[in-house]
Amino acid sequence: MRWLADRDDRLKCLIDETPAFQLEVEEARSPYEALLESIAYQSISGKAAATIFGRIKGLSRNGRAPTPQEMLKLRKPVLRKAGLSGAKILAMKDLAHKTLDGIVPTLQQAHTMSDDELVERLVSVRGIGAWSVEMFLIFRLGRPDVLPIHDLGVKKGWCVTYGKKHMPRPKELLAFGERWRPYRTVASWYMWRAFERAGSAATNKIGPPKIRTRQQR
């Protein structure tokens, strides 16, 4: 926080006016498990996704996320009955295949890999984009220097913080964020806070809600 405040006056003001940075790193499950859940949550409400993912876990032997081997054995009609779309079934099957092939690393391997290496590996999975991997890096691995340039909350928070009327293009935000290295995760967290504060002021709410993942916002 001090490092960022010394190098960015606008961000310093935001840091001074906002509760101190605190990242809640969730249980560090394997990339396979985290991305399986991420696929289930895509494009639907958090409540509906939780119900569907609960059904998916009910198809495993131990009530947790089906292993890659179990996922490949599950038939399409069974997964459709659980609430998954055809696209999500294909994505989960591809994730299982790439996990068994070693393309998707174990959690132990992930801890030894750079952010860029993980993004390159994990976006090769059908239905997984850079944003999902970035959320895994931030909220599962606690990586300090991740900038989600496609995240709507980060982009809107940037507009609020720096008084911009236009939404930044990803390349523009990436270039701007160079000033925040090596703590771009912290700066992103404050962009989310700025966005929340602006929304709270507009709707007369008290206190910002937590932001963790796209599905939970």
Secondary structure, DSSP 8 states (H G I E B T S, - for coil): -HHHHHH-HHHHHHHHHS------------HHHHHHHHHHHTTS-HHHHHHHHHHHHTTSSSSSS--HHHHHHS-HHHHHHHT--HHHHHHHHHHHHHHHTTSS--HHHHHHS-HHHHHHHHTTSTT--HHHHHHHHHHTT--SS---TT-HHHHHHHHHHHT-SS---HHHHHHHGGGGTT-HHHHHHHHHHHHHHHHHHHHT-SS------GGG-
